[in-house]
Amino acid sequence: MKLLKHYTKAPEVLTLCELLYELGYHIKISDSFTLEVDEAVKDFQRKNSLVVDGIVGVKTWAVLLEKDNKPISQTDKFLKESDLINFANEYDLELAAVKAVNEIESSGKGFLINNKPKILFEGHVFWSELKKRGIDPNSYYNSNSQNVLYPKWTRAHYQGGIKEYDRLNEAISLNNSPNFEEAALSSASWGSFQIMGYHAKNLGYTDIHHFVSQMELNEGEHLKAFGKFLEKNNCLVHLRNKNWAGFARLYNGAGYKENRYDEKLSRAYSKYSQN
C-alpha cells in the first residue's frame, strides 16, 4: 500500500479513512489526509504500540488490516480487461477511447471496503424524488433531517465512503415506507461512474431495486450502466469521433472546461493508443 501522511491527497486515503471509521474513529471519509485523519492515525498508532508519527507506512497498514474484521477481498468485483473489450465491441468504439473514459470519468474503485458499491447521497434530489411521489418534503424538513433532506444542492452534508450509507438509511427511516425507500435509493449516485438512481427505468432496469441489485454485483455492471447512460444521452458519437470536448460537455456539463476534462481525456487516449 502507498505511504500516506498529513496533506496527502490520493485514492488510498479513502481506504485508510474507511478502515479507521470501521475501527471506531468518526472521521470524514475522503481522499484527503486531513488533520482529523492525522490525529486518528496517531491515536491508532499509540494504542497499538507503533511509532507515533502519523505516517501510514508498511507497519501501520499491516496492523490496520489485521485489526479490521472485514479484510479487503474484492478482486471478483473489479473491472476486467474483457469488460472493456466487450464494451468497445458492443458500442463500436476504439478500445483506447474506452480506456481513456474509464480512467478519467470513473470514480476509481467502485466498491467500498465493506464490499458495498460506492454511493453519494444527494439530499436535494431526495427532496425532488419525494415530490414526484406526491409527498410534501416540507412535512419532513426539520433540524433532525436537514443533513439528508434539503431543497437546494450543497456539499456541506457529504460524509463520504461508507458513511454515505448512514445518510441513505437515515433518509429511508424518515418514514420507512416503500415510497420513501424508492425515493432515497433513487437519490444516490451508484458505482464507479456514479450513475444517479433515478435514471434506472430510463436505462432499461425494471425499477430502482433492480438497478441497485445490479450495482451490487461488480464493476462490470457499473460499466454496463455507464454504457446505457452514454447511449441515452447521445454521448457515444463523440467517443467514436474522438471529440473530447463534445463528450465532456454532455457528460460533465457546461463547466467541463474548468476541470479540463476534454484535455485529460485526450491525454489518456494518446497514452492508451500507444500501447
Number of C-alpha atoms within 10 A of each C-alpha: 9 12 13 21 20 17 12 14 15 14 15 18 23 22 19 23 27 24 23 21 18 17 14 9 18 15 18 19 24 22 18 20 22 18 13 13 25 19 16 20 26 18 16 20 21 14 10 14 8 14 12 16 14 21 18 23 13 13 12 20 18 12 14 21 14 11 15 13 12 13 14 13 10 13 9 10 18 15 19 12 11 10 16 19 16 14 19 18 12 10 17 13 19 18 18 20 23 20 21 22 21 20 15 18 19 17 15 14 19 25 25 18 22 18 18 17 28 27 28 23 27 27 28 16 23 27 24 19 22 19 14 11 12 9 15 13 17 12 7 16 17 12 7 11 15 14 19 26 27 21 15 11 11 12 8 7 16 19 19 22 26 23 20 21 19 15 25 22 16 18 25 20 13 16 12 12 11 10 15 20 20 20 25 30 25 26 27 25 20 25 30 27 24 20 20 20 22 22 19 21 13 12 19 13 15 11 17 20 16 13 24 18 11 18 25 19 17 22 24 22 20 24 21 18 26 21 20 17 22 19 14 12 11 13 19 20 16 15 23 16 13 18 16 20 20 17 25 24 16 15 17 16 10 10 11 18 14 8 10 13 22 22 15 17 25 19 14 20 23 14 13 14 14 7 6
